[in-house]
């Protein structure tokens, strides 16, 4: 930066020296007035060109540098965004492939569980049917036993009633007397 300032100051001093030299030359000779005019034009051009070069050297590099940084940061942001998007795509693909595996695993598990549940329900139904069968057989046996007892009571009752009516028909007062006499005679011969 300091070197540029020295360079610029030296250029301006050189231009002034040339300008003064050309002015002195123009004063000394009239024929050289056209040449001096030409030299002034070139000096003027050199001054304007030097100012433009200095101006562009001073202003444009920072502008280009800022623009380059802006472009570079935009490129790096775009690269980062692209990498992030690619990473998200890879994660999504991985999750999708895992999702298909998980769905297949869940289907297999559901089929196994439903088969096990169906088997459990079948076994439970068979157990319940066996319990119902045992209870029905027990109830039938109890009903049969109760019916047999009732039949025995009925048969006994009918037998007693039939015997009573038969005995009432056959047991006349004379037969009663002979029975009592035979019973008393059987008791006489016995020791007490």
C-alpha atoms as one frame of an Amber mdcrd trajectory, in Angstrom:
protein
   0.000   0.000   0.000   2.835   2.398   0.863   4.637   1.385  -2.305   1.633
   2.413  -4.365   1.526   5.816  -2.680   5.216   6.381  -3.451   4.622   5.196
  -6.988   1.674   7.572  -7.382   3.566  10.527  -5.856   6.522   9.825  -8.131
   4.222   9.658 -11.168   2.616  13.000 -10.327   6.051  14.622  -9.784   7.270
  13.251 -13.119   4.171  14.627 -14.864   4.785  18.099 -13.357   8.440  18.024
 -14.363   7.519  17.086 -17.903   4.852  19.779 -17.974   7.302  22.456 -16.833
   9.902  21.227 -19.300   7.454  21.389 -22.160   6.296  24.872 -21.119   9.921
  26.073 -21.158  10.467  24.488 -24.519   7.364  26.183 -25.878   8.578  29.557
 -24.682  11.959  29.100 -26.299  10.777  28.071 -29.695   7.598  28.999 -31.629
   7.867  26.077 -34.015   7.781  23.726 -31.271   4.413  25.115 -30.093   2.561
  22.417 -32.067   4.829  19.833 -30.536   4.249  21.267 -27.079   0.534  21.165
 -27.653   0.887  17.523 -28.652   3.007  16.819 -25.575   0.375  18.459 -23.350
  -2.299  16.247 -24.840  -0.198  13.164 -24.098   0.581  14.384 -20.593  -3.107
  15.096 -20.056  -3.898  11.576 -21.345  -1.237  10.104 -19.044  -2.661  11.964
 -16.040  -6.211  10.835 -16.817  -4.998   7.263 -17.504  -2.972   7.258 -14.272
  -5.979   8.533 -12.318  -8.190   5.886 -13.902  -5.642   3.146 -13.218  -5.258
   4.361  -9.662  -9.033   4.593  -9.245  -9.572   1.091 -10.643  -6.665  -0.240
  -8.572  -8.156   1.298  -5.452 -11.885   0.581  -5.923 -12.229  -2.478  -8.149
 -10.077  -5.026  -6.243 -12.109  -4.721  -3.024 -15.316  -4.865  -5.082 -14.085
  -7.906  -6.986 -12.808  -9.418  -3.737 -16.213  -8.898  -2.040 -17.974 -10.274
  -5.108 -15.633 -13.287  -5.171 -16.262 -13.862  -1.437 -20.014 -13.572  -1.987
 -19.872 -16.037  -4.871 -17.582 -18.347  -2.884 -19.881 -18.273   0.155 -22.898
 -18.883  -2.101 -21.092 -21.849  -3.668 -20.132 -23.211  -0.256 -23.716 -22.757
   1.026 -25.043 -24.459  -2.101 -22.531 -27.292  -1.656 -23.523 -27.654   1.993
 -27.205 -27.601   1.070 -26.609 -30.190  -1.651 -24.695 -32.444   0.760 -27.456
 -32.061   3.361 -30.107 -32.889   0.761 -28.124 -35.943  -0.373 -27.727 -37.025
   3.251 -31.465 -36.664   3.813 -32.173 -38.671   0.649 -29.812 -41.421   1.825
 -31.475 -41.453   5.256 -34.916 -41.601   3.665 -33.849 -44.473   1.408 -32.345
 -46.294   4.394 -35.507 -45.770   6.435 -37.623 -46.883   3.480 -35.613 -50.082
   3.076 -35.819 -50.658   6.834 -39.534 -49.881   6.718 -40.111 -52.656   4.193
 -38.172 -55.056   6.422 -40.106 -53.912   9.485 -43.427 -54.362   7.665 -42.407
 -57.886   6.637 -41.334 -58.639  10.217 -44.589 -57.230  11.590 -46.596 -59.328
   9.135 -44.735 -62.479  10.148 -45.188 -61.659  13.835 -48.893 -60.936  13.340
 -49.380 -64.222  11.458 -47.578 -66.174  14.169 -49.528 -64.442  16.912 -52.860
 -64.942  15.133 -52.069 -68.643  14.585 -51.086 -68.992  18.253 -54.239 -67.139
  19.322 -56.401 -69.364  17.097 -54.754 -72.454  18.583 -55.254 -71.092  22.106
 -58.919 -70.394  21.359 -59.332 -73.919  19.903 -57.718 -75.461  22.977 -59.859
 -73.304  25.263 -63.003 -74.312  23.337 -62.026 -77.977  23.605 -61.388 -77.576
  27.334 -64.715 -75.813  27.805 -66.476 -78.516  25.741 -64.857 -81.202  27.880
 -65.991 -79.379  31.038 -69.514 -79.078  29.654 -69.437 -82.788  28.726 -68.271
 -83.759  32.222 -70.880 -81.495  33.813 -73.614 -82.903  31.538 -72.571 -86.491
  32.296 -72.549 -85.706  36.028 -75.972 -84.104  35.752 -77.285 -87.066  33.740
 -75.872 -89.513  36.330 -77.425 -87.513  39.161 -80.767 -87.382  37.344 -80.560
 -91.132  36.658 -79.753 -91.839  40.306 -82.614 -89.616  41.453 -84.953 -91.327
  38.975 -83.893 -94.774  40.224 -84.467 -93.745  43.818 -87.844 -92.343  42.890
 -88.672 -95.546  41.002 -87.607 -97.636  44.002 -89.746 -95.528  46.299 -92.635
 -95.771  43.884 -92.157 -99.535  43.505 -91.935 -99.953  47.286 -94.990 -97.806
  47.775 -96.881 -99.775  45.127 -95.698-103.075  46.618 -96.827-102.026  50.094
-100.143-100.823  48.740-100.605-104.076  46.749 -99.589-106.209  49.700-101.865
-104.279  51.980-104.811-104.706  49.657-103.949-108.382  49.134-103.530-108.886
  52.823-106.800-107.091  53.503-108.539-109.455  51.064-106.931-112.600  52.379
-106.813-111.779  56.057-110.216-112.602  57.345-111.032-112.590  61.044-110.701
-116.377  61.209-107.326-116.292  59.491-106.195-113.593  61.891-107.180-115.757
  64.822-105.326-118.768  63.517-102.195-116.665  62.939-102.259-115.297  66.458
-102.725-118.824  67.903 -99.831-120.234  65.876 -97.650-117.347  66.978 -98.532
-117.858  70.624 -97.869-121.579  70.345 -94.476-120.946  68.875 -93.677-118.760
  71.820 -94.721-121.352  74.397 -92.054-123.800  73.552 -89.262-121.334  73.822
 -87.419-120.438  76.919 -87.408-116.874  77.848
